[in-house]
Amino acid sequence: MVMHKRARIIYNPTSGREALRGDLVDILAVYEQAGYETSAYATTPEPNSAKNEATRAAKEGFDLIVAAGGDGTLSEVINGIAGLKQRPTLAVIPAGTTNDYARALRVPREDPIAAAKLILKTNNRFKIDVGKANDNYFMNIAAGGTLTELTYEVPSQMKSLFGYAAYFAKGAELLPQIKPVEMSIKYDGQEFRGKASTIFLALTNSVGGFEQIVPDASLDDGNFSLIIVKDSSLVGMLQLMTKALKGTHVDDPRIIYAKAKDVMVTPLDDQDRLMINLDGEYGGDAPMHFVNLKQHLEVIANLDEIPNDALTADMKKYEDDFVRGVDELADQTAH
Ligand SMILES: Nc1ncnc2c1ncn2[C@@H]1O[C@H](COP(=O)(O)OP(=O)(O)OP(=O)(O)O)[C@@H](O)[C@H]1O
């Protein structure tokens, strides 16, 4: 008897513009063509429906799990399998509005069937790092601060309309609420002790449109890129944001930029609440222990292709306007 490999597609019927529904038959056919006996599960509005199904399918011995939806669905699927001994391979079909992770894996983001077809390509399997934060897992970025919604809590509609520009608008609006917190950050035998306003632990360089926030990110080196932001003034933070667009923030004295596998973040004053955001969702408060699980998951990706993520003309213009606005603001405050 021939044993077939099995694939489980976990898809969110509501994500993005409900684009997946019409493509599902074709997507199933692609995985069948690749030799997988394939079935599909539609997620439900209940919390963790994608996560629970991912755990169930992995324990049932499925070889491949396809997470089809937005970053939220993908994050749940990763949380459903990352803690298991036997982990299926993960494929991603992006259908959300930001799809940061698919961008990092260079999975086509406009065409779900093209994304599925990566399974047919040779040289498409990569073992990549996964982040652990206390008992949760993340694949892209952990952010900590008094206000971790900084780059994330952008309403979906606004994201679809303005894409990447929406992050700036929202970021600028929220910045005045950021307050520095006295904290200890132990990282691979070193320690930062002092006031910091925000920290980031990144696994990829694909963070809400800031392609250069981690200019030298590697998906499989076992390290987080740790960014500790010491400044918290409005102008200072905005200036750092403009520098982050170009990747020049890493040399700024207001920032500590390091590579580390093990990071312990502890607020030093019990009164301070240091919230942690994992891949765009609230992930609990510090103290938090972060561990990089090196090459923990096998993913279907397109990493041998040359990146094709040039900023569109519109984004570029917005970026230029933003940089000019910040320069003017800095001038006014200086006088
Ligand atoms: N059948 C369903 N009906 C309503 N909501 C659902 C359903 N299935 C999943 N959800 C909800 O969808 C959310 C996850 O959305 P997901 O990240 O996949 O897409 P998105 O929000 O469109 O994408 P992005 O995060 O990129 O904006 C979760 O809050 C989940 O509870």
The ligand as a Tripos MOL2 file, in Angstrom:
@<TRIPOS>MOLECULE
LIG
   31    33     1     0     0
SMALL
NO_CHARGES

@<TRIPOS>ATOM
      1 N1        -14.9280   32.3400   10.1130 N.pl3     1 LIG1
      2 C1        -14.5490   33.4720   10.7080 C.ar      1 LIG1
      3 N2        -15.4300   34.4810   10.9060 N.ar      1 LIG1
      4 C2        -15.0640   35.6270   11.5280 C.ar      1 LIG1
      5 N3        -13.8120   35.8680   11.9730 N.ar      1 LIG1
      6 C3        -12.8870   34.9110   11.7930 C.ar      1 LIG1
      7 C4        -13.1850   33.6800   11.1440 C.ar      1 LIG1
      8 N4        -12.0640   32.9230   11.0990 N.ar      1 LIG1
      9 C5        -11.0920   33.6570   11.7090 C.ar      1 LIG1
     10 N5        -11.5690   34.8370   12.1170 N.ar      1 LIG1
     11 C6        -10.8120   35.9000   12.8090 C.3       1 LIG1
     12 O1         -9.8930   36.4970   11.8900 O.3       1 LIG1
     13 C7         -8.7760   37.0380   12.5910 C.3       1 LIG1
     14 C8         -7.4700   36.7260   11.8980 C.3       1 LIG1
     15 O2         -7.4510   37.4020   10.6780 O.3       1 LIG1
     16 P1         -6.2120   37.2650    9.6960 P.3       1 LIG1
     17 O3         -4.9980   37.7280   10.3420 O.co2     1 LIG1
     18 O4         -6.2220   35.9020    9.0900 O.co2     1 LIG1
     19 O5         -6.6430   38.2090    8.5190 O.3       1 LIG1
     20 P2         -6.6660   39.8100    8.3820 P.3       1 LIG1
     21 O6         -7.0420   40.3900    9.6990 O.co2     1 LIG1
     22 O7         -7.4920   40.1310    7.1850 O.co2     1 LIG1
     23 O8         -5.1690   40.0840    8.0100 O.3       1 LIG1
     24 P3         -4.1410   41.1320    8.5550 P.3       1 LIG1
     25 O9         -3.8380   40.6760    9.9520 O.co2     1 LIG1
     26 O10        -2.9940   41.0090    7.6410 O.co2     1 LIG1
     27 O11        -4.8270   42.4550    8.4830 O.co2     1 LIG1
     28 C9         -8.8440   36.4280   13.9900 C.3       1 LIG1
     29 O12        -9.2620   37.4580   14.8640 O.3       1 LIG1
     30 C10        -9.9090   35.3610   13.8810 C.3       1 LIG1
     31 O13       -10.5920   35.1740   15.1030 O.3       1 LIG1
@<TRIPOS>BOND
     1     1     2 1
     2     2     3 ar
     3     2     7 ar
     4     3     4 ar
     5     4     5 ar
     6     5     6 ar
     7     6     7 ar
     8     6    10 ar
     9     7     8 ar
    10     8     9 ar
    11     9    10 ar
    12    10    11 1
    13    11    12 1
    14    11    30 1
    15    12    13 1
    16    13    14 1
    17    13    28 1
    18    14    15 1
    19    15    16 1
    20    16    17 2
    21    16    18 1
    22    16    19 1
    23    19    20 1
    24    20    21 2
    25    20    22 1
    26    20    23 1
    27    23    24 1
    28    24    25 2
    29    24    26 1
    30    24    27 1
    31    28    29 1
    32    28    30 1
    33    30    31 1
@<TRIPOS>SUBSTRUCTURE
     1 LIG1         1 GROUP 0 **** ****
